[in-house]
Amino acid sequence: SVTAGSVCATVACSSGHLLGASATPTPLTWRFLFQDAHNCIPELDSETAMFSVYDGHGGEEVALYCAKYLPEIIKDQKAYKDGKLQKALEDAFLAIDAKLTTEEVIKELAQIAGRPQDDEEEKEKVADEDDGNEDEDGYSSEEEEAENEEDEDDTEEAEEDEDEEEEMMLPGMEGKEEPGSDSGTTAVVALIRGKQLIVANAGDSRCVVSERGKAVDMSYDHKPEDELELARIKNAGGKVTMDGRVNGGLNLSRAIGDHFYKRNKNLPPEEQMISALPDIKVLAINEEHDFMVIACDGIWNVMSSQEVVDFIQAKISQKDENGDLRPLSSIVEELLDQCLAPDTSGDGTGCDNMTCIIICFKPRSTQAHTDSGKRKLVAAEAQAAGEENGSDSSKKAKRD
């Protein structure tokens, strides 16, 4: 436990992962791959706590990489050391996104994803095939040159069609799949320092605060069809299809990773079709704020912000036979069960991966701790499916 300023006596963090329908903590599996990750770090430093959710797509590797490295990248930012947390979060999101394009990190992502990277062997194989083709063809250079001249007009006519096709290409269609290029993650990160809550968000995961039972959204879902997002996508050379997807692919407009969509060399990273630049919201926490919920869209596609707040509000003050308040972990589990579809016969709602963290701003009898008169943060992490998200830093949290 650590001191976290004068706002909270207790912050209890519970996160749940559920892969299928179940009335018990043991789930059935709707999806073969769990792609979410999270951080639950009461002591990012001596005065700051960090809570975050990452909802991966195209693979789990970018979400897991963010959970492992983003906390330290945030702390390494000059703005963080200068006490400018909003700027630090913006810089950290862009910094970790840039790292995903480096050879070293791509190899690490490939290891996380279980994709072997035998680049040298593949290059040699392609070179051998090219040599063999030249011998078999037996064309002279003159014949090749004449053939090229004949094809020149056809090539020019085809270029426009190729340009249009390229605009609508999706990751992997070029025959090459690369972690961080054809995979990515949303990221919603909350920092608590003193009485200040700072939330950074890129994507469609969400952070919500309960203010006397009223849901206060601390993040904005980034969807391609939204006016500001659409303008940026078009300016970067992209399109949004009728079903709300960028170039027919991603159905969100901001994410870490997904560098297939970030290839416009004339634009900075924050102005690409898919941008890693987060929106930032700040809140001064007071006695009217009860708790905070951070969750991926597997929750928000089923329940609204207010419905989730109502659900938790009705259970957070419940007591057991010993008079102790109900553990937050059990509330998370019940919330996930509530959102989970009973089967996969519907439209897919309730079949997505789900991760949820509840942070209580007020003292709870089951979690109350004091140390030399100082009010403390206590984080208790519980995973409904027993899944590890790969984040070393999250192991600091005490299990509930």
N, C-alpha and C positions, 0 to 999 in steps of 0.2 A: 504494500500500500504506500501511496505517496501523497504529499500535499498538492492540492490543485487549486490553490487560491481560496477565496472566501465564499465561493458560490455554493459548493456542494459538500455536504457531509459524506455522502455516499454516491458513487456512480457504479452501478452494476451493469455489466455488459453481458448479454447472452446472445449467441449467434446460433442459428440452426440451419442445417443443410438437409434437404429431403429430396430423394430421387424418385419417389413413387408414393402411391396411396397406402396409408397405413394408419391405424388408430393407435399404434404403439410406436416407440422410438425406432423400431426396426422396419425399414421401408421396403416396398417393392420398387422396381426400377422402371420408370417410363422412358428415361433417356439412358443411352449406353455410356455417355461421357458427362461427368460433372465438371463444369467449366468455371465455377465461381471460386473466389478467394476472398479473404477479409483480413483486416488488422484490428486487434483489440489491445491497445497499448496504453495503459494508465499512466505510464511514465516515459513519454517520448523524451522529455528532459525533466528537470526538477520542478518545473511549473506548468508543464504542458502535457495534455493527454491527446491521443489520436485514435480515431475510430473510422474505419473505411470498409467499403464493399466494392468488389470488382466482379463484373459479370462478363466473362469471356465469351467470345464467339469465334468459330473457325478453329477451335482448339483451346486448351486450358493454359497453354504456356505463357501467354502475355499476362494473364490475370495472376498467375503464380509468381511470375517475375516481378510484377508490381508489388505484390504483397511482401515479397522478400526484400526488395531494394528501395522502394519509394520512401519509407520512413527515414532512412539515412540520407537519401538524396534531398529530401525536404530540409533536414537539419544542416546539410552542407551548403545550402544556398546563402549567399551573402546577405540577402534581404532577411532571412530567418535570423541570422546572427545579429542583425541590426534591429530586430524586433518588428519588422514589417511582414507580418504573417500572410497577408493577402498576396503581396507581390511574391513572396517565397513559394506559395502554392502554385501560382501561375508559372513561375520559372521552373519549378520542380516537375510539373506535368510536361512541359515542353522539353525539359532536359532528359527525362526518362524515355520520352518518345523518340528523341534523336538517338539515344543509345541503341535502340532496337535496330538501327540500320548498320551498326558496326559489325565487323566480321566476328569479333570475339563474342558479342552478345547473341548474334544469330546462331552460333554454334551451341551456346548454352540453351537457347530456346529450343533448338533441335533435340538436344538431350532431354529436356523436360518433356517435349512432345513425343519422344520416342521415334523421331525421324532420323535415320542415319544420314550423315553428310559425307558421302564418298565423292567429293568433288574431283579429286585428281584422277580416280579410277574412271569416273564418268567422262572427263575430258579426253583421257587416253582412248577410251572406247569410241567416242565420237570421231577423234582424229583417225583412228584405224579404219572406221567405216568410210570416211571421206577419201582416204587413199585408195581403198578398194574400189570405190565408185569411179574414180578417175581412170583406173586401169581398165575397168570393164567397159566404160563408155568409149574409149579410144578416139575421142574427138580431137582434131587439131585445133590450135589456137585460132586459125583463120576461120574454120567452120563455126567455132563458138562465137567469134566476133560477128559474123554474118547473121547468125541466129539471134544474137542480142539486138542487132539493128532492127530486125524484123519484129521483134517483140517490144521494141521501145514504145511504139504508139499504144499498144495494148496496155503496157504498164502504166502509162500516164493516165489512161482512161480509168484504170482500176484503182488509182491512188485515192480518189475521192471516196469510193466505196469502202476502201480499207480504213480510211480515217473515221468514217461513220461507225464501222464495225468496232474499231479500237475504243471509241467512246463508250460503247456498251459492253465491252469485254469485262469479265468477272475474274477474280483471283483464281489462278489455276488453269485458266483457259489457254494460256500460252504453253502449257505442258510443264510448267515449273511451279512447284509449290514451295514457299519459303516462309518459315515462322516469322511473324512480325510483319510480313507483307500480305499474306492471305489470312492472317488471324489478328485479333485485337481484343480490347476489353473496354468496358465503361469504367469509370472511376468516380466515386463520390467519397470525399474525404472531409471529416470534421475534426477541427482542432479546438480544444477548450483550454483557454489560458485566463486565469482569474475569472472575471465575470463575462468574458468575451467568448462567443462561439463563432468560429469562422468555418464556412462550408464551401468547398470547391467541388464542382461537378462537371464532368464531361460524359455525355451519353444520357441514357434513360433510366439509370438507377436513381434513387430518390432519398432525400433526407427530410423528415417532418418532425416538427416540435409541437408538443401539446401545450397550449396556453389556456389554462383553466378549462380543459376539455375541447378547446377549439384547435383544429389542425392548422398549423402555420407551415407552409411549404418553404423549406430552406434551399431548395434547388429547383431547377427548371429542366424538364425533359426535352432533350434536343432531338427533334424530329425533322426529317428532310423537307417536309412540306411547309414548315413554318417560314414566315416571310423573310426574316433575317438569314436563316439557314439556307433557304432556297436561293437567295441573292448571291451568297458566297459560293454555293455549289455551281451555279451557272457561270459566275465570273471566273471560276477555276476551270471551266470547260466541261462541266458535268451536266447531267440531266437527272430529273426525278420522275420516275415512271408513275403511272396511274395508281399503283398500289403502294406508293410512298417509299420507293427504294432508290438509292443513289445508283444511277447507271444500271438499274435492275437488280442490284445486289443488296447492300446494307440498308436496313430500315431505321438507322439512326445516323445522325450527321456529325457527331463528335465522338472521338474515341482515341485511346492510346493504342498505337500499332496501326494495322490496316494501311501500310505504306504503299500498297498497290494504288490507292486512291490519292496519294500525296506525291505525284510525280511531275507536277507543273513547275518547271525550273525557273519560271519568271515570277513566282509568288513565294512569300515567306511561309513557314510552317503553319502559322495561325490562319492563313487565308486559303489553304488547300480545301479540296472538296470535303474531305473528312479532316476536322481540326482537333488537335489535342488541347487547345486552349480552353481552360475551364471558366465557367461563370462563377463568380464569388458572391456569397451573401454573408452578412454579419448580423449577429443578434447580441444584445446585452441581456444576459440571463438575469432574471429576477424571481421573486417568490411566486409569481403567477405561472411560471414554467414548470411543468411536472416531469416530463420525460421527453426523450428524443428517440426516433425510429429511423434506422438506416437500412434500406433493403433494395434488392434488385427488382427488375420489372416482373419477375415471376409472381411477386406479391401484388404489385400495383396494377397489373393487367386483370386482376381478379377483384380487388377491393380499392376503393378510393382512399385518399389520404385521411379524410374524416372517418370513414368506416374503420380503418385500421386504428386510429386514435380511440374511437368509441369502443372497439373490441378490447384494447389493452386497458383502457380506463375502467372498464367494468370488472376487470380481473386483478388489477394491480394492488387493490386494497383488500382482496380476499385473504382470509386467514385460515390456517389449519387448526386441528383440535388442540394444539399447544399454544395457539394464539400468535404464531409466527406468520408473517406475511408470505404469500406464495412466491416461490423462487421465480425469477424472471425467465429462467431457462424453460420452465414448464409452460409459461405463457407463450414463449416463442414457438415451442413445439405444437401447442394447440392452434396457434395462428397459422402455421404451415399446413397442418391437417385441414384447417378450415378452407384454405385456398386451394388445396390439392384436389384435382379432379378424381372422381371414383374410378374412372377408366379412361381409355384414349379414344373413345368413340365420338367425342365432340369435335369442336373446332380448334382444339389445341390449348384452349384456355385452362389453366390449372395443371398443365403438363410440363411446364418449364422448370429449369433448375430454380431453387429458391434459397436465398440467404437473407437473414434478418438479424439485426442487432438492436437491442433495447438498452438505452442509457437512461437511468433514473436520476433526476437532479436532486431528489430529496432523500433524507435518511430513511432507511428501511431497517426494521428490527432484525431481519435475517442477515443483514450485511453491515450493521452499524459497528464501526471501529473508531477508537480515538488513540491518539499518540501525543502525550505531553500537551494535551488541550487543543491540539490542531485537528481540524477536520480533514478527513482523508478520503481518497478515492480507492475503491476496491473494485476490481474487475473480475467477473466470474464468467468463464467461457464454457459453453456447452454446445456440442454438435449432435444434432439429432441422429445423423447417420453415421457418426463416428468417423467422419472424413477429416483428414488432415489437409490443410490448404498449402502447406509447404513454407509457411512464413515462420522463421525462427523467432521473430520479434513477438509474434502472437503467443508464444509459449510462456511469455512473462505473465500472462493472465492466469489467474487461479481458476481451476475448474469448479463448476457449480454442482 
